[in-house]
Amino acid sequence: MASTLGFALLLTFFSALAFGSTAYSKPLIASHKEIAEQAANLDACLDRQLSAAARVAFCSEVIENDPLSFSFRAYLGRAEVYREIDNAEDALRDLSSALQERPTSEEALIARGHVYLLISDFGSAMADFQAALAHHPFSAAARRGCIQTKQIGDQLGSDEELLLDCFSDVGIEPAFASLFDPHALELIQNTKDAIHWNRDYDAASSLAHAAQLDPGATFCLLFYGHEHAFMLRDFDRRTRPEAYVETTLPLSLEEIESRLWQDPTDTAALRERGLLYSTVGAWQRAIGDFEAALKTEPSSPNLLVLNATARWIMSKNPTLAQIIYPDAYAEYFDPARMLSDLDQASAAGLDDPLLHLVQGDVYRLAQADGLSEYQLRAAERAIASLPELTSAEPAMAMLAHDAHQMRAFSLMDLGDLDGFREAVGTSGDLASLWADQMSEKCPNRR
């Protein structure tokens, strides 16, 4: 119960950030120019095509001058360079610094475990792999590290037997070891690695193959951090149920590319590739595909909402968006275009909670007059269009939570404190429902 309540409070906190509440505002520690400069330094720090000395210099610049924004990733980048040049001592120091910032980081724990293996400190290596496994039991890299360390220590047994032993060591039920397809776990790990290195095509390709093998694992292991992307997929499933019959396997990225090579205007293929790219955070590519599909089907309510929502997600953090997409940001951050697309989809008869939710928040981004009243009406339209939530997918429960959260802040701005308290209570209940649904859909997830 305590963990569910904590989860609900955490979700409420992040939703408050998402919908522009000033209650949790955080002062900027640097100007946009300074942030952009440090982002460029971080890119160079992680650029494997540069020399080791250059990468160390760029990483050090980030760590010394921007400790709050990018230092975690810079510590990992510098540690990787030290490991490549066999400087285990400095690699361990940087990885330990990274773990001081994020003690349960899967990536940092596994990286430090492998450095310990290089210097034959098997006990410390096993401790890191076990810590990673305890916090991230679905991690293919943590499983491999634990098995490898046991094998180096001359422990006999098959990989499956050693994996069961690894789970037993950290107090996880033996049946849990085979909960998901092991090949899907490897592909999901590949997806995460590709996302980390900004390899959009590789990430989308691994994701598609993982979804073919085990869609449940793909959802459970990628939902956190990509919640809004799964809202897009959930919306597509609601509005195009015929494309999601049980006998239809999801297309691989290679199959999608083959179809587009034969017909560049294939809207189904463009939509699917856009959804894949959105799930791995490649928003510029996703928007490009949705735009291309709209050229063939300009009045498709489904495509209009997908495109507007992708633009909305990218626009939710303007500073970050300008850093990642400096050339395209001005084009994509176009509230008037987003509202026009959403209004067109609504005029075509589409009544969907995601459409109404995005309408309300885009109105905030546009800083338009009458914001609170407009957001309140949009939130109430979203709530009215929600399906029965007792059997809903987790993405729908999260969408319902966000709609009630928007309603709550609108009522607060309008001075209706009783309505605000009632809406906040409802959003908290929905956060608990969302957590319960995730526990049911992803059993034993920690």
C-alpha positions in Angstrom: 0.0 0.0 0.0 2.8 2.4 0.9 4.6 1.9 -2.4 1.4 2.4 -4.3 0.7 5.7 -2.5 4.3 6.8 -3.1 3.9 6.0 -6.8 0.6 8.0 -6.9 2.3 11.0 -5.3 5.2 10.7 -7.7 2.9 10.5 -10.7 0.9 13.5 -9.4 4.1 15.5 -9.1 5.3 14.9 -12.6 1.8 15.5 -14.0 1.8 18.9 -12.2 5.1 19.7 -14.0 3.6 18.6 -17.3 0.6 20.9 -17.2 2.4 24.1 -16.2 1.7 24.4 -12.5 3.9 27.0 -10.8 3.7 25.1 -7.5 6.7 22.9 -8.4 8.6 25.5 -10.5 12.4 25.2 -10.3 14.7 28.2 -10.9 16.9 28.0 -14.0 20.6 27.6 -13.0 21.9 28.8 -16.4 20.8 30.6 -19.5 19.5 28.8 -22.6 22.8 29.7 -24.3 24.8 28.1 -21.5 22.6 25.0 -21.4 23.0 24.7 -25.2 26.8 25.0 -24.9 27.0 22.3 -22.2 24.7 20.1 -24.3 27.1 20.4 -27.2 30.0 19.6 -24.8 28.1 16.5 -23.6 27.5 15.4 -27.2 31.3 15.6 -27.9 32.0 13.8 -24.6 29.9 10.9 -25.9 31.3 11.0 -29.5 33.3 7.8 -30.0 34.8 9.2 -33.2 36.8 11.7 -31.2 40.2 10.9 -29.5 40.2 9.7 -25.9 42.0 12.9 -24.8 39.3 15.1 -26.5 36.5 13.1 -25.0 37.9 13.3 -21.5 38.4 17.1 -21.9 34.8 17.6 -23.0 33.4 15.4 -20.3 35.5 17.2 -17.7 34.2 20.5 -18.9 30.6 19.4 -18.4 31.3 18.0 -14.9 33.2 21.0 -13.7 30.9 23.7 -15.1 27.4 22.2 -15.2 27.2 19.8 -12.3 23.4 19.7 -11.9 22.2 19.2 -15.5 24.5 16.8 -17.3 27.1 15.5 -14.9 25.6 12.0 -14.6 25.9 11.3 -18.3 29.3 13.0 -18.4 30.7 10.8 -15.6 29.5 7.7 -17.6 31.1 9.0 -20.8 34.4 9.7 -19.1 34.4 6.4 -17.3 33.9 4.7 -20.7 37.0 6.4 -22.1 39.0 5.5 -19.0 37.9 1.9 -19.4 38.9 1.9 -23.1 42.4 3.0 -22.2 42.7 0.5 -19.3 42.5 3.2 -16.6 40.3 1.2 -14.2 41.0 3.3 -11.2 39.7 6.5 -12.7 36.8 4.6 -14.4 35.7 3.3 -11.0 36.0 6.7 -9.5 33.7 8.3 -12.1 31.2 5.5 -12.0 31.0 5.8 -8.2 30.4 9.5 -8.7 27.6 8.8 -11.1 26.0 6.3 -8.6 26.1 9.0 -5.9 23.7 10.9 -8.1 21.6 7.9 -9.1 22.2 5.0 -6.7 20.0 2.6 -8.6 21.1 3.4 -12.1 21.1 0.2 -14.1 23.6 1.5 -16.6 26.1 2.7 -14.0 25.9 -0.4 -11.8 26.5 -2.7 -14.8 29.3 -0.6 -16.1 31.1 -0.6 -12.8 30.5 -4.3 -12.4 32.3 -4.9 -15.7 35.3 -2.7 -14.6 35.6 -4.7 -11.5 35.7 -7.8 -13.6 38.6 -6.4 -15.6 40.6 -6.0 -12.4 39.5 -9.5 -11.1 37.5 -8.0 -8.2 34.8 -10.6 -8.6 33.1 -9.9 -5.3 32.6 -6.3 -6.0 31.5 -7.1 -9.6 28.9 -9.6 -8.3 27.6 -7.0 -5.8 27.0 -4.5 -8.6 25.3 -7.0 -10.9 23.1 -8.2 -8.0 22.2 -4.6 -7.1 21.3 -4.0 -10.8 19.3 -7.2 -10.9 17.4 -6.4 -7.6 16.3 -3.0 -8.9 15.9 -4.0 -12.6 15.0 -7.7 -12.7 14.1 -7.6 -16.4 17.6 -6.2 -17.3 19.3 -8.5 -19.8 22.6 -6.9 -19.1 22.3 -7.5 -15.3 21.4 -11.1 -15.9 24.3 -11.6 -18.3 26.7 -9.9 -15.8 25.6 -12.1 -12.9 25.8 -15.3 -15.0 29.2 -14.3 -16.4 30.7 -13.6 -13.0 29.5 -17.0 -11.7 31.0 -18.7 -14.6 34.3 -16.9 -14.1 34.2 -18.1 -10.5 34.0 -21.7 -11.9 30.4 -22.2 -10.7 29.0 -25.1 -12.8 25.6 -25.1 -14.4 23.7 -24.1 -17.5 22.9 -20.4 -18.1 19.3 -21.1 -17.0 20.4 -22.7 -13.8 22.9 -19.9 -13.0 20.2 -17.3 -13.7 17.9 -19.0 -11.2 20.7 -18.9 -8.7 21.3 -15.2 -9.5 17.6 -14.5 -8.8 17.7 -16.6 -5.6 20.7 -14.5 -4.4 18.6 -11.3 -4.4 15.4 -12.9 -3.1 13.4 -13.1 -6.4 11.1 -16.0 -6.9 12.5 -18.7 -9.3 9.5 -18.6 -11.6 10.3 -15.0 -12.3 13.4 -15.8 -14.2 11.4 -17.0 -17.2 8.6 -14.4 -17.0 9.5 -12.9 -20.4 11.1 -14.2 -23.6 14.9 -14.1 -23.1 15.5 -13.1 -26.7 13.0 -10.2 -26.3 14.9 -9.1 -23.2 18.1 -9.0 -25.3 16.4 -6.9 -28.0 14.9 -4.5 -25.4 18.4 -4.1 -24.0 19.6 -3.3 -27.5 16.8 -0.8 -27.8 17.9 1.0 -24.6 21.5 1.0 -25.7 20.6 2.4 -29.1 18.4 5.1 -27.5 21.4 6.1 -25.3 23.6 6.5 -28.3 21.0 8.3 -30.4 20.9 5.5 -33.0 17.2 6.0 -33.9 17.0 3.4 -36.7 18.7 0.7 -34.6 16.5 1.5 -31.6 13.3 1.3 -33.6 14.4 -1.9 -35.3 15.2 -3.7 -32.0 12.0 -2.4 -30.6 9.9 -3.8 -33.4 11.6 -7.2 -33.2 11.1 -7.3 -29.4 7.4 -6.5 -29.8 7.0 -9.4 -32.3 8.5 -11.8 -29.8 7.0 -10.5 -26.6 4.7 -7.5 -26.7 4.1 -7.7 -22.9 7.8 -7.5 -22.1 8.2 -4.6 -24.5 5.5 -2.6 -22.8 6.6 -3.4 -19.3 10.3 -2.6 -19.8 9.9 0.6 -21.9 6.8 2.2 -20.6 8.6 4.2 -17.8 10.2 7.2 -19.4 8.2 6.8 -22.6 4.7 7.1 -21.2 3.4 9.7 -23.7 4.7 7.6 -26.6 2.6 4.7 -25.4 -0.4 7.1 -25.2 0.1 7.5 -28.9 0.0 3.8 -29.5 -3.0 3.4 -27.3 -4.8 6.1 -29.2 -4.0 4.4 -32.5 -5.3 1.1 -31.1 -8.6 2.8 -30.0 -9.2 4.6 -33.3 -8.1 1.8 -35.6 -9.0 -1.4 -33.9 -9.1 -3.3 -37.2 -5.3 -3.0 -37.4 -4.8 -4.7 -34.1 -6.6 -8.1 -34.5 -4.9 -10.9 -32.6 -3.7 -12.7 -35.7 -1.8 -9.6 -36.9 1.9 -9.5 -36.0 3.5 -6.0 -35.8 5.7 -5.2 -38.7 9.4 -5.1 -38.3 11.2 -1.9 -39.3 12.8 -3.7 -42.2 9.4 -4.8 -43.5 8.1 -1.2 -43.2 11.2 0.1 -45.1 10.6 -2.4 -47.8 7.0 -1.3 -48.2 8.0 2.3 -48.3 10.7 1.6 -50.9 8.0 0.2 -53.1 5.5 2.9 -52.3 6.7 6.0 -50.5 3.1 7.2 -50.0 2.0 4.0 -48.0 0.2 5.7 -45.1 -0.1 2.6 -43.0 3.7 2.0 -43.2 4.5 5.7 -42.5 2.1 5.7 -39.5 3.7 2.5 -38.1 7.2 3.8 -38.5 6.2 7.1 -36.9 4.8 5.2 -33.9 8.0 3.1 -33.6 10.2 6.2 -33.7 8.0 7.9 -31.2 8.4 5.1 -28.7 12.2 5.4 -28.8 12.0 9.2 -28.5 13.0 10.0 -32.1 10.3 12.7 -32.3 11.7 14.5 -35.3 11.6 11.3 -37.4 8.1 10.5 -36.0 6.7 13.9 -37.0 8.3 13.6 -40.4 6.5 10.3 -41.0 3.2 11.6 -39.8 3.5 14.7 -42.0 4.3 12.5 -45.0 1.3 10.3 -44.3 -0.9 13.5 -44.1 0.1 14.5 -47.6 -1.7 11.4 -48.8 -4.6 11.5 -46.3 -4.8 15.2 -45.2 -8.2 14.8 -43.5 -7.4 11.6 -41.5 -8.5 12.3 -37.9 -6.1 9.6 -36.7 -3.1 11.1 -38.4 -4.0 14.7 -37.5 -4.1 13.8 -33.8 -0.9 11.6 -34.0 1.0 14.5 -35.6 -0.3 17.2 -33.3 0.4 15.0 -30.2 3.9 14.3 -31.3 4.5 18.0 -31.8 2.9 18.6 -28.4 5.2 16.1 -26.6 8.3 17.6 -28.2 7.1 21.1 -27.2 6.5 20.3 -23.5 10.1 21.1 -22.7 11.0 24.0 -24.9 14.6 24.3 -23.7 15.4 20.7 -24.3 13.6 20.7 -27.6 15.6 23.7 -28.8 18.8 21.9 -27.8 17.9 18.6 -29.5 16.1 19.9 -32.5 17.5 23.5 -33.0 16.8 23.6 -36.7 13.3 22.1 -36.7 12.1 23.5 -33.4 10.7 26.8 -34.8 8.8 24.8 -37.4 7.4 22.2 -35.0 6.5 24.5 -32.1 3.5 25.9 -33.8 0.5 25.9 -31.4 -1.8 27.4 -34.1 -1.0 24.5 -36.4 -1.5 21.9 -33.6 -4.8 23.4 -32.6 -5.9 23.6 -36.2 -5.2 19.9 -36.7 -6.9 18.9 -33.5 -10.0 21.1 -34.3 -10.1 19.5 -37.8 -10.1 16.0 -36.2 -12.8 17.0 -33.8 -14.9 18.5 -36.5 -14.6 15.2 -38.4 -16.4 13.5 -35.5 -13.5 12.1 -33.5 -14.3 12.2 -29.7 -11.2 10.9 -27.9 -9.7 11.8 -24.5 -6.2 12.3 -25.9 -7.5 14.8 -28.5 -9.2 16.9 -25.8 -6.3 16.6 -23.4 -3.8 17.8 -26.0 -6.1 20.6 -27.1 -6.2 22.0 -23.5 -2.5 21.9 -23.0 -1.6 23.3 -26.4 -3.8 26.2 -25.5 -1.6 26.7 -22.5 1.5 26.6 -24.7 0.0 29.2 -26.9 -0.5 31.4 -23.8 -3.9 32.4 -25.1 -6.5 34.5 -23.4 -9.2 32.7 -21.4 -6.7 29.9 -20.7 -8.3 28.5 -17.5 -11.9 28.3 -19.0 -10.6 26.7 -22.2 -8.5 24.1 -20.3 -11.4 23.3 -18.0 -13.7 22.7 -21.0 -11.1 20.6 -22.7 -10.5 18.5 -19.5 -14.2 17.9 -19.1 -14.5 16.8 -22.7 -11.6 14.4 -22.1 -13.2 13.0 -19.0 -16.6 12.6 -20.6 -15.0 10.6 -23.5 -13.1 8.2 -21.2 -14.1 4.6 -21.4 -14.8 2.4 -18.4 -11.5 2.3 -16.5 -11.8 -0.9 -14.6 -10.5 -2.9 -17.5 -8.5 -0.1 -19.2 -4.9 -0.4 -20.3 -2.4 1.5 -18.0 -1.9 4.2 -20.6 -5.6 5.0 -20.5 -5.6 5.2 -16.7 -2.6 7.6 -16.9 -4.5 9.6 -19.5 -7.5 9.8 -17.2 -5.2 11.0 -14.4 -3.8 13.7 -16.5 -7.2 14.9 -17.6 -8.4 15.2 -14.0 -5.1 16.9 -13.1 -5.7 19.5 -15.8 -9.2 20.0 -14.5 -7.9 20.5 -11.0 -5.4 23.2 -11.9 -8.0 25.0 -14.1 -10.5 25.0 -11.2 -7.8 26.3 -8.9 -7.0 29.2 -11.3 -10.7 30.0 -11.5 -10.9 30.1 -7.7 -13.1 27.0 -7.2 -11.2 25.5 -4.3 -13.9 22.9 -3.5 -13.8 21.7 -7.1 -10.0 21.7 -7.1 -9.9 19.5 -4.0 -12.4 17.0 -5.5 -10.5 16.8 -8.8 -7.2 16.3 -7.0 -8.7 13.5 -5.0 -9.9 11.8 -8.2 -6.6 12.2 -9.9 -4.9 10.6 -6.9 -7.3 7.6 -7.0 -6.5 7.3 -10.8 -2.8 7.3 -10.0 -3.4 4.3 -7.6 -5.5 2.6 -10.3 -2.7 3.1 -12.8 -0.1 1.6 -10.4 -2.4 -1.4 -9.7 -2.9 -2.0 -13.4 0.8 -1.9 -14.0 1.3 -4.4 -11.2 -1.3 -6.7 -12.8 0.1 -6.3 -16.4 3.7 -6.5 -15.3 3.8 -8.9 -12.3 6.7 -8.7 -10.0 8.0 -5.6 -11.6 10.1 -3.6 -9.1 
